[in-house]
Amino acid sequence: MTKAIVRAIRFWAYPTVLIALWVVVSAFSLSRLATILPSLASPGSVQPTFQDSAHDRARQGCEVC
């Protein structure tokens, strides 16, 4: 009877460990993804191009224009 219990534990332990590991990795990945996507879409992450910033500087400093 003891051998049957040990076999049952070994039979279920491996898939249980794999599923638990998969759940932990998935939860970690989704939590990281949830924090990265909003930062990619935020206006602070968009930098003006070189031409846009040069045009703005010229407009502010030019007295003749």
mmCIF file of the N, C-alpha and C atoms, coordinates in Angstrom:
data_MODEL
# 
_entry.id   MODEL 
# 
loop_
_atom_site.group_PDB 
_atom_site.id 
_atom_site.type_symbol 
_atom_site.label_atom_id 
_atom_site.label_alt_id 
_atom_site.label_comp_id 
_atom_site.label_asym_id 
_atom_site.label_entity_id 
_atom_site.label_seq_id 
_atom_site.pdbx_PDB_ins_code 
_atom_site.Cartn_x 
_atom_site.Cartn_y 
_atom_site.Cartn_z 
_atom_site.occupancy 
_atom_site.B_iso_or_equiv 
_atom_site.pdbx_formal_charge 
_atom_site.auth_seq_id 
_atom_site.auth_comp_id 
_atom_site.auth_asym_id 
_atom_site.auth_atom_id 
_atom_site.pdbx_PDB_model_num 
ATOM 1   N N  . MET A 1 1  ? 0.817  -1.188 0.000   1.00 0.00 ? 1  MET A N  1 
ATOM 2   C CA . MET A 1 1  ? 0.000  0.000  0.000   1.00 0.00 ? 1  MET A CA 1 
ATOM 3   C C  . MET A 1 1  ? 0.868  1.262  0.000   1.00 0.00 ? 1  MET A C  1 
ATOM 4   N N  . THR A 1 2  ? 1.972  1.243  0.688   1.00 0.00 ? 2  THR A N  1 
ATOM 5   C CA . THR A 1 2  ? 2.860  2.403  0.751   1.00 0.00 ? 2  THR A CA 1 
ATOM 6   C C  . THR A 1 2  ? 3.453  2.699  -0.629  1.00 0.00 ? 2  THR A C  1 
ATOM 7   N N  . LYS A 1 3  ? 3.793  1.645  -1.380  1.00 0.00 ? 3  LYS A N  1 
ATOM 8   C CA . LYS A 1 3  ? 4.352  1.849  -2.719  1.00 0.00 ? 3  LYS A CA 1 
ATOM 9   C C  . LYS A 1 3  ? 3.329  2.489  -3.647  1.00 0.00 ? 3  LYS A C  1 
ATOM 10  N N  . ALA A 1 4  ? 2.086  2.151  -3.478  1.00 0.00 ? 4  ALA A N  1 
ATOM 11  C CA . ALA A 1 4  ? 1.042  2.741  -4.316  1.00 0.00 ? 4  ALA A CA 1 
ATOM 12  C C  . ALA A 1 4  ? 0.890  4.231  -4.020  1.00 0.00 ? 4  ALA A C  1 
ATOM 13  N N  . ILE A 1 5  ? 1.002  4.607  -2.776  1.00 0.00 ? 5  ILE A N  1 
ATOM 14  C CA . ILE A 1 5  ? 0.899  6.018  -2.413  1.00 0.00 ? 5  ILE A CA 1 
ATOM 15  C C  . ILE A 1 5  ? 2.088  6.802  -2.964  1.00 0.00 ? 5  ILE A C  1 
ATOM 16  N N  . VAL A 1 6  ? 3.278  6.233  -2.865  1.00 0.00 ? 6  VAL A N  1 
ATOM 17  C CA . VAL A 1 6  ? 4.478  6.889  -3.393  1.00 0.00 ? 6  VAL A CA 1 
ATOM 18  C C  . VAL A 1 6  ? 4.383  7.032  -4.906  1.00 0.00 ? 6  VAL A C  1 
ATOM 19  N N  . ARG A 1 7  ? 3.889  6.022  -5.573  1.00 0.00 ? 7  ARG A N  1 
ATOM 20  C CA . ARG A 1 7  ? 3.719  6.095  -7.032  1.00 0.00 ? 7  ARG A CA 1 
ATOM 21  C C  . ARG A 1 7  ? 2.691  7.160  -7.400  1.00 0.00 ? 7  ARG A C  1 
ATOM 22  N N  . ALA A 1 8  ? 1.625  7.245  -6.664  1.00 0.00 ? 8  ALA A N  1 
ATOM 23  C CA . ALA A 1 8  ? 0.597  8.251  -6.946  1.00 0.00 ? 8  ALA A CA 1 
ATOM 24  C C  . ALA A 1 8  ? 1.151  9.661  -6.741  1.00 0.00 ? 8  ALA A C  1 
ATOM 25  N N  . ILE A 1 9  ? 1.927  9.838  -5.683  1.00 0.00 ? 9  ILE A N  1 
ATOM 26  C CA . ILE A 1 9  ? 2.527  11.153 -5.439  1.00 0.00 ? 9  ILE A CA 1 
ATOM 27  C C  . ILE A 1 9  ? 3.494  11.511 -6.561  1.00 0.00 ? 9  ILE A C  1 
ATOM 28  N N  . ARG A 1 10 ? 4.325  10.590 -6.972  1.00 0.00 ? 10 ARG A N  1 
ATOM 29  C CA . ARG A 1 10 ? 5.262  10.854 -8.068  1.00 0.00 ? 10 ARG A CA 1 
ATOM 30  C C  . ARG A 1 10 ? 4.526  11.122 -9.376  1.00 0.00 ? 10 ARG A C  1 
ATOM 31  N N  . PHE A 1 11 ? 3.428  10.406 -9.585  1.00 0.00 ? 11 PHE A N  1 
ATOM 32  C CA . PHE A 1 11 ? 2.651  10.566 -10.809 1.00 0.00 ? 11 PHE A CA 1 
ATOM 33  C C  . PHE A 1 11 ? 2.041  11.964 -10.895 1.00 0.00 ? 11 PHE A C  1 
ATOM 34  N N  . TRP A 1 12 ? 1.570  12.494 -9.775  1.00 0.00 ? 12 TRP A N  1 
ATOM 35  C CA . TRP A 1 12 ? 0.916  13.798 -9.770  1.00 0.00 ? 12 TRP A CA 1 
ATOM 36  C C  . TRP A 1 12 ? 1.868  14.956 -9.475  1.00 0.00 ? 12 TRP A C  1 
ATOM 37  N N  . ALA A 1 13 ? 2.993  14.709 -8.890  1.00 0.00 ? 13 ALA A N  1 
ATOM 38  C CA . ALA A 1 13 ? 3.884  15.792 -8.486  1.00 0.00 ? 13 ALA A CA 1 
ATOM 39  C C  . ALA A 1 13 ? 4.503  16.505 -9.687  1.00 0.00 ? 13 ALA A C  1 
ATOM 40  N N  . TYR A 1 14 ? 4.982  15.767 -10.661 1.00 0.00 ? 14 TYR A N  1 
ATOM 41  C CA . TYR A 1 14 ? 5.647  16.379 -11.812 1.00 0.00 ? 14 TYR A CA 1 
ATOM 42  C C  . TYR A 1 14 ? 4.712  17.314 -12.587 1.00 0.00 ? 14 TYR A C  1 
ATOM 43  N N  . PRO A 1 15 ? 3.514  16.870 -12.994 1.00 0.00 ? 15 PRO A N  1 
ATOM 44  C CA . PRO A 1 15 ? 2.622  17.804 -13.696 1.00 0.00 ? 15 PRO A CA 1 
ATOM 45  C C  . PRO A 1 15 ? 2.187  18.983 -12.819 1.00 0.00 ? 15 PRO A C  1 
ATOM 46  N N  . THR A 1 16 ? 2.031  18.747 -11.537 1.00 0.00 ? 16 THR A N  1 
ATOM 47  C CA . THR A 1 16 ? 1.636  19.823 -10.633 1.00 0.00 ? 16 THR A CA 1 
ATOM 48  C C  . THR A 1 16 ? 2.721  20.881 -10.540 1.00 0.00 ? 16 THR A C  1 
ATOM 49  N N  . VAL A 1 17 ? 3.962  20.464 -10.461 1.00 0.00 ? 17 VAL A N  1 
ATOM 50  C CA . VAL A 1 17 ? 5.075  21.412 -10.413 1.00 0.00 ? 17 VAL A CA 1 
ATOM 51  C C  . VAL A 1 17 ? 5.168  22.197 -11.717 1.00 0.00 ? 17 VAL A C  1 
ATOM 52  N N  . LEU A 1 18 ? 4.997  21.532 -12.850 1.00 0.00 ? 18 LEU A N  1 
ATOM 53  C CA . LEU A 1 18 ? 5.044  22.232 -14.136 1.00 0.00 ? 18 LEU A CA 1 
ATOM 54  C C  . LEU A 1 18 ? 3.918  23.254 -14.266 1.00 0.00 ? 18 LEU A C  1 
ATOM 55  N N  . ILE A 1 19 ? 2.727  22.893 -13.862 1.00 0.00 ? 19 ILE A N  1 
ATOM 56  C CA . ILE A 1 19 ? 1.600  23.820 -13.944 1.00 0.00 ? 19 ILE A CA 1 
ATOM 57  C C  . ILE A 1 19 ? 1.804  24.995 -12.985 1.00 0.00 ? 19 ILE A C  1 
ATOM 58  N N  . ALA A 1 20 ? 2.274  24.730 -11.790 1.00 0.00 ? 20 ALA A N  1 
ATOM 59  C CA . ALA A 1 20 ? 2.522  25.806 -10.828 1.00 0.00 ? 20 ALA A CA 1 
ATOM 60  C C  . ALA A 1 20 ? 3.595  26.756 -11.357 1.00 0.00 ? 20 ALA A C  1 
ATOM 61  N N  . LEU A 1 21 ? 4.653  26.222 -11.939 1.00 0.00 ? 21 LEU A N  1 
ATOM 62  C CA . LEU A 1 21 ? 5.704  27.055 -12.514 1.00 0.00 ? 21 LEU A CA 1 
ATOM 63  C C  . LEU A 1 21 ? 5.163  27.894 -13.669 1.00 0.00 ? 21 LEU A C  1 
ATOM 64  N N  . TRP A 1 22 ? 4.330  27.290 -14.504 1.00 0.00 ? 22 TRP A N  1 
ATOM 65  C CA . TRP A 1 22 ? 3.731  28.008 -15.630 1.00 0.00 ? 22 TRP A CA 1 
ATOM 66  C C  . TRP A 1 22 ? 2.842  29.149 -15.128 1.00 0.00 ? 22 TRP A C  1 
ATOM 67  N N  . VAL A 1 23 ? 2.070  28.920 -14.081 1.00 0.00 ? 23 VAL A N  1 
ATOM 68  C CA . VAL A 1 23 ? 1.202  29.955 -13.524 1.00 0.00 ? 23 VAL A CA 1 
ATOM 69  C C  . VAL A 1 23 ? 2.035  31.106 -12.965 1.00 0.00 ? 23 VAL A C  1 
ATOM 70  N N  . VAL A 1 24 ? 3.105  30.796 -12.266 1.00 0.00 ? 24 VAL A N  1 
ATOM 71  C CA . VAL A 1 24 ? 3.961  31.845 -11.690 1.00 0.00 ? 24 VAL A CA 1 
ATOM 72  C C  . VAL A 1 24 ? 4.612  32.670 -12.793 1.00 0.00 ? 24 VAL A C  1 
ATOM 73  N N  . VAL A 1 25 ? 5.154  32.026 -13.792 1.00 0.00 ? 25 VAL A N  1 
ATOM 74  C CA . VAL A 1 25 ? 5.803  32.745 -14.895 1.00 0.00 ? 25 VAL A CA 1 
ATOM 75  C C  . VAL A 1 25 ? 4.786  33.574 -15.667 1.00 0.00 ? 25 VAL A C  1 
ATOM 76  N N  . SER A 1 26 ? 3.612  33.035 -15.901 1.00 0.00 ? 26 SER A N  1 
ATOM 77  C CA . SER A 1 26 ? 2.567  33.787 -16.607 1.00 0.00 ? 26 SER A CA 1 
ATOM 78  C C  . SER A 1 26 ? 2.124  35.009 -15.808 1.00 0.00 ? 26 SER A C  1 
ATOM 79  N N  . ALA A 1 27 ? 1.934  34.843 -14.525 1.00 0.00 ? 27 ALA A N  1 
ATOM 80  C CA . ALA A 1 27 ? 1.523  35.974 -13.691 1.00 0.00 ? 27 ALA A CA 1 
ATOM 81  C C  . ALA A 1 27 ? 2.590  37.063 -13.678 1.00 0.00 ? 27 ALA A C  1 
ATOM 82  N N  . PHE A 1 28 ? 3.839  36.667 -13.587 1.00 0.00 ? 28 PHE A N  1 
ATOM 83  C CA . PHE A 1 28 ? 4.922  37.649 -13.609 1.00 0.00 ? 28 PHE A CA 1 
ATOM 84  C C  . PHE A 1 28 ? 4.974  38.372 -14.953 1.00 0.00 ? 28 PHE A C  1 
ATOM 85  N N  . SER A 1 29 ? 4.848  37.627 -16.045 1.00 0.00 ? 29 SER A N  1 
ATOM 86  C CA . SER A 1 29 ? 4.892  38.236 -17.370 1.00 0.00 ? 29 SER A CA 1 
ATOM 87  C C  . SER A 1 29 ? 3.731  39.195 -17.576 1.00 0.00 ? 29 SER A C  1 
ATOM 88  N N  . LEU A 1 30 ? 2.546  38.806 -17.160 1.00 0.00 ? 30 LEU A N  1 
ATOM 89  C CA . LEU A 1 30 ? 1.387  39.678 -17.323 1.00 0.00 ? 30 LEU A CA 1 
ATOM 90  C C  . LEU A 1 30 ? 1.483  40.918 -16.448 1.00 0.00 ? 30 LEU A C  1 
ATOM 91  N N  . SER A 1 31 ? 2.054  40.787 -15.273 1.00 0.00 ? 31 SER A N  1 
ATOM 92  C CA . SER A 1 31 ? 2.204  41.965 -14.426 1.00 0.00 ? 31 SER A CA 1 
ATOM 93  C C  . SER A 1 31 ? 3.211  42.936 -15.021 1.00 0.00 ? 31 SER A C  1 
ATOM 94  N N  . ARG A 1 32 ? 4.273  42.423 -15.603 1.00 0.00 ? 32 ARG A N  1 
ATOM 95  C CA . ARG A 1 32 ? 5.257  43.292 -16.269 1.00 0.00 ? 32 ARG A CA 1 
ATOM 96  C C  . ARG A 1 32 ? 4.636  43.929 -17.512 1.00 0.00 ? 32 ARG A C  1 
ATOM 97  N N  . LEU A 1 33 ? 3.858  43.175 -18.251 1.00 0.00 ? 33 LEU A N  1 
ATOM 98  C CA . LEU A 1 33 ? 3.221  43.687 -19.459 1.00 0.00 ? 33 LEU A CA 1 
ATOM 99  C C  . LEU A 1 33 ? 2.207  44.769 -19.116 1.00 0.00 ? 33 LEU A C  1 
ATOM 100 N N  . ALA A 1 34 ? 1.519  44.624 -18.007 1.00 0.00 ? 34 ALA A N  1 
ATOM 101 C CA . ALA A 1 34 ? 0.529  45.615 -17.602 1.00 0.00 ? 34 ALA A CA 1 
ATOM 102 C C  . ALA A 1 34 ? 1.179  46.937 -17.240 1.00 0.00 ? 34 ALA A C  1 
ATOM 103 N N  . THR A 1 35 ? 2.413  46.931 -16.795 1.00 0.00 ? 35 THR A N  1 
ATOM 104 C CA . THR A 1 35 ? 3.080  48.176 -16.449 1.00 0.00 ? 35 THR A CA 1 
ATOM 105 C C  . THR A 1 35 ? 3.829  48.787 -17.629 1.00 0.00 ? 35 THR A C  1 
ATOM 106 N N  . ILE A 1 36 ? 4.198  47.995 -18.598 1.00 0.00 ? 36 ILE A N  1 
ATOM 107 C CA . ILE A 1 36 ? 4.967  48.509 -19.731 1.00 0.00 ? 36 ILE A CA 1 
ATOM 108 C C  . ILE A 1 36 ? 4.073  49.136 -20.791 1.00 0.00 ? 36 ILE A C  1 
ATOM 109 N N  . LEU A 1 37 ? 2.936  48.538 -21.086 1.00 0.00 ? 37 LEU A N  1 
ATOM 110 C CA . LEU A 1 37 ? 2.085  49.071 -22.148 1.00 0.00 ? 37 LEU A CA 1 
ATOM 111 C C  . LEU A 1 37 ? 1.614  50.503 -21.882 1.00 0.00 ? 37 LEU A C  1 
ATOM 112 N N  . PRO A 1 38 ? 1.162  50.855 -20.686 1.00 0.00 ? 38 PRO A N  1 
ATOM 113 C CA . PRO A 1 38 ? 0.790  52.255 -20.476 1.00 0.00 ? 38 PRO A CA 1 
ATOM 114 C C  . PRO A 1 38 ? 1.970  53.218 -20.616 1.00 0.00 ? 38 PRO A C  1 
ATOM 115 N N  . SER A 1 39 ? 3.150  52.806 -20.234 1.00 0.00 ? 39 SER A N  1 
ATOM 116 C CA . SER A 1 39 ? 4.299  53.706 -20.360 1.00 0.00 ? 39 SER A CA 1 
ATOM 117 C C  . SER A 1 39 ? 4.699  53.901 -21.814 1.00 0.00 ? 39 SER A C  1 
ATOM 118 N N  . LEU A 1 40 ? 4.444  52.922 -22.650 1.00 0.00 ? 40 LEU A N  1 
ATOM 119 C CA . LEU A 1 40 ? 4.740  53.081 -24.072 1.00 0.00 ? 40 LEU A CA 1 
ATOM 120 C C  . LEU A 1 40 ? 3.759  54.042 -24.733 1.00 0.00 ? 40 LEU A C  1 
ATOM 121 N N  . ALA A 1 41 ? 2.544  54.097 -24.235 1.00 0.00 ? 41 ALA A N  1 
ATOM 122 C CA . ALA A 1 41 ? 1.523  54.943 -24.838 1.00 0.00 ? 41 ALA A CA 1 
ATOM 123 C C  . ALA A 1 41 ? 1.466  56.334 -24.217 1.00 0.00 ? 41 ALA A C  1 
ATOM 124 N N  . SER A 1 42 ? 2.205  56.596 -23.177 1.00 0.00 ? 42 SER A N  1 
ATOM 125 C CA . SER A 1 42 ? 2.116  57.893 -22.504 1.00 0.00 ? 42 SER A CA 1 
ATOM 126 C C  . SER A 1 42 ? 2.769  58.975 -23.349 1.00 0.00 ? 42 SER A C  1 
ATOM 127 N N  . PRO A 1 43 ? 2.258  60.199 -23.272 1.00 0.00 ? 43 PRO A N  1 
ATOM 128 C CA . PRO A 1 43 ? 2.843  61.283 -24.063 1.00 0.00 ? 43 PRO A CA 1 
ATOM 129 C C  . PRO A 1 43 ? 4.261  61.638 -23.631 1.00 0.00 ? 43 PRO A C  1 
ATOM 130 N N  . GLY A 1 44 ? 4.624  61.346 -22.403 1.00 0.00 ? 44 GLY A N  1 
ATOM 131 C CA . GLY A 1 44 ? 5.964  61.650 -21.950 1.00 0.00 ? 44 GLY A CA 1 
ATOM 132 C C  . GLY A 1 44 ? 7.027  60.800 -22.604 1.00 0.00 ? 44 GLY A C  1 
ATOM 133 N N  . SER A 1 45 ? 6.628  59.650 -23.133 1.00 0.00 ? 45 SER A N  1 
ATOM 134 C CA . SER A 1 45 ? 7.612  58.781 -23.759 1.00 0.00 ? 45 SER A CA 1 
ATOM 135 C C  . SER A 1 45 ? 7.874  59.158 -25.210 1.00 0.00 ? 45 SER A C  1 
ATOM 136 N N  . VAL A 1 46 ? 7.048  60.035 -25.777 1.00 0.00 ? 46 VAL A N  1 
ATOM 137 C CA . VAL A 1 46 ? 7.225  60.455 -27.165 1.00 0.00 ? 46 VAL A CA 1 
ATOM 138 C C  . VAL A 1 46 ? 8.151  61.659 -27.186 1.00 0.00 ? 46 VAL A C  1 
ATOM 139 N N  . GLN A 1 47 ? 9.260  61.521 -27.871 1.00 0.00 ? 47 GLN A N  1 
ATOM 140 C CA . GLN A 1 47 ? 10.216 62.616 -27.966 1.00 0.00 ? 47 GLN A CA 1 
ATOM 141 C C  . GLN A 1 47 ? 10.068 63.286 -29.328 1.00 0.00 ? 47 GLN A C  1 
ATOM 142 N N  . PRO A 1 48 ? 10.159 64.606 -29.358 1.00 0.00 ? 48 PRO A N  1 
ATOM 143 C CA . PRO A 1 48 ? 10.060 65.294 -30.645 1.00 0.00 ? 48 PRO A CA 1 
ATOM 144 C C  . PRO A 1 48 ? 11.283 64.988 -31.504 1.00 0.00 ? 48 PRO A C  1 
ATOM 145 N N  . THR A 1 49 ? 11.071 65.010 -32.798 1.00 0.00 ? 49 THR A N  1 
ATOM 146 C CA . THR A 1 49 ? 12.191 64.760 -33.704 1.00 0.00 ? 49 THR A CA 1 
ATOM 147 C C  . THR A 1 49 ? 13.112 65.970 -33.710 1.00 0.00 ? 49 THR A C  1 
ATOM 148 N N  . PHE A 1 50 ? 14.268 65.821 -34.300 1.00 0.00 ? 50 PHE A N  1 
ATOM 149 C CA . PHE A 1 50 ? 15.250 66.910 -34.357 1.00 0.00 ? 50 PHE A CA 1 
ATOM 150 C C  . PHE A 1 50 ? 14.693 68.097 -35.130 1.00 0.00 ? 50 PHE A C  1 
ATOM 151 N N  . GLN A 1 51 ? 13.987 67.856 -36.221 1.00 0.00 ? 51 GLN A N  1 
ATOM 152 C CA . GLN A 1 51 ? 13.443 68.938 -37.026 1.00 0.00 ? 51 GLN A CA 1 
ATOM 153 C C  . GLN A 1 51 ? 12.365 69.702 -36.266 1.00 0.00 ? 51 GLN A C  1 
ATOM 154 N N  . ASP A 1 52 ? 11.519 69.004 -35.525 1.00 0.00 ? 52 ASP A N  1 
ATOM 155 C CA . ASP A 1 52 ? 10.471 69.675 -34.761 1.00 0.00 ? 52 ASP A CA 1 
ATOM 156 C C  . ASP A 1 52 ? 11.064 70.572 -33.685 1.00 0.00 ? 52 ASP A C  1 
ATOM 157 N N  . SER A 1 53 ? 12.061 70.084 -32.974 1.00 0.00 ? 53 SER A N  1 
ATOM 158 C CA . SER A 1 53 ? 12.645 70.892 -31.898 1.00 0.00 ? 53 SER A CA 1 
ATOM 159 C C  . SER A 1 53 ? 13.434 72.063 -32.465 1.00 0.00 ? 53 SER A C  1 
ATOM 160 N N  . ALA A 1 54 ? 14.100 71.916 -33.598 1.00 0.00 ? 54 ALA A N  1 
ATOM 161 C CA . ALA A 1 54 ? 14.840 73.017 -34.214 1.00 0.00 ? 54 ALA A CA 1 
ATOM 162 C C  . ALA A 1 54 ? 13.869 74.083 -34.709 1.00 0.00 ? 54 ALA A C  1 
ATOM 163 N N  . HIS A 1 55 ? 12.740 73.672 -35.246 1.00 0.00 ? 55 HIS A N  1 
ATOM 164 C CA . HIS A 1 55 ? 11.747 74.626 -35.745 1.00 0.00 ? 55 HIS A CA 1 
ATOM 165 C C  . HIS A 1 55 ? 11.142 75.420 -34.584 1.00 0.00 ? 55 HIS A C  1 
ATOM 166 N N  . ASP A 1 56 ? 10.880 74.772 -33.470 1.00 0.00 ? 56 ASP A N  1 
ATOM 167 C CA . ASP A 1 56 ? 10.329 75.455 -32.298 1.00 0.00 ? 56 ASP A CA 1 
ATOM 168 C C  . ASP A 1 56 ? 11.329 76.459 -31.728 1.00 0.00 ? 56 ASP A C  1 
ATOM 169 N N  . ARG A 1 57 ? 12.606 76.091 -31.668 1.00 0.00 ? 57 ARG A N  1 
ATOM 170 C CA . ARG A 1 57 ? 13.620 76.995 -31.134 1.00 0.00 ? 57 ARG A CA 1 
ATOM 171 C C  . ARG A 1 57 ? 13.788 78.221 -32.025 1.00 0.00 ? 57 ARG A C  1 
ATOM 172 N N  . ALA A 1 58 ? 13.722 78.002 -33.323 1.00 0.00 ? 58 ALA A N  1 
ATOM 173 C CA . ALA A 1 58 ? 13.882 79.124 -34.247 1.00 0.00 ? 58 ALA A CA 1 
ATOM 174 C C  . ALA A 1 58 ? 12.707 80.085 -34.120 1.00 0.00 ? 58 ALA A C  1 
ATOM 175 N N  . ARG A 1 59 ? 11.540 79.573 -33.904 1.00 0.00 ? 59 ARG A N  1 
ATOM 176 C CA . ARG A 1 59 ? 10.355 80.406 -33.788 1.00 0.00 ? 59 ARG A CA 1 
ATOM 177 C C  . ARG A 1 59 ? 10.391 81.237 -32.498 1.00 0.00 ? 59 ARG A C  1 
ATOM 178 N N  . GLN A 1 60 ? 10.897 80.664 -31.421 1.00 0.00 ? 60 GLN A N  1 
ATOM 179 C CA . GLN A 1 60 ? 10.935 81.376 -30.153 1.00 0.00 ? 60 GLN A CA 1 
ATOM 180 C C  . GLN A 1 60 ? 12.029 82.439 -30.126 1.00 0.00 ? 60 GLN A C  1 
ATOM 181 N N  . GLY A 1 61 ? 13.157 82.182 -30.721 1.00 0.00 ? 61 GLY A N  1 
ATOM 182 C CA . GLY A 1 61 ? 14.288 83.098 -30.629 1.00 0.00 ? 61 GLY A CA 1 
ATOM 183 C C  . GLY A 1 61 ? 14.351 84.110 -31.758 1.00 0.00 ? 61 GLY A C  1 
ATOM 184 N N  . CYS A 1 62 ? 13.521 83.994 -32.756 1.00 0.00 ? 62 CYS A N  1 
ATOM 185 C CA . CYS A 1 62 ? 13.594 84.865 -33.929 1.00 0.00 ? 62 CYS A CA 1 
ATOM 186 C C  . CYS A 1 62 ? 12.746 86.115 -33.694 1.00 0.00 ? 62 CYS A C  1 
ATOM 187 N N  . GLU A 1 63 ? 13.374 87.302 -33.789 1.00 0.00 ? 63 GLU A N  1 
ATOM 188 C CA . GLU A 1 63 ? 12.640 88.548 -33.592 1.00 0.00 ? 63 GLU A CA 1 
ATOM 189 C C  . GLU A 1 63 ? 12.057 89.066 -34.908 1.00 0.00 ? 63 GLU A C  1 
ATOM 190 N N  . VAL A 1 64 ? 12.611 88.652 -36.019 1.00 0.00 ? 64 VAL A N  1 
ATOM 191 C CA . VAL A 1 64 ? 12.176 89.134 -37.312 1.00 0.00 ? 64 VAL A CA 1 
ATOM 192 C C  . VAL A 1 64 ? 10.948 88.364 -37.802 1.00 0.00 ? 64 VAL A C  1 
ATOM 193 N N  . CYS A 1 65 ? 10.879 87.104 -37.485 1.00 0.00 ? 65 CYS A N  1 
ATOM 194 C CA . CYS A 1 65 ? 9.815  86.239 -38.002 1.00 0.00 ? 65 CYS A CA 1 
ATOM 195 C C  . CYS A 1 65 ? 8.500  86.649 -37.528 1.00 0.00 ? 65 CYS A C  1 
# 
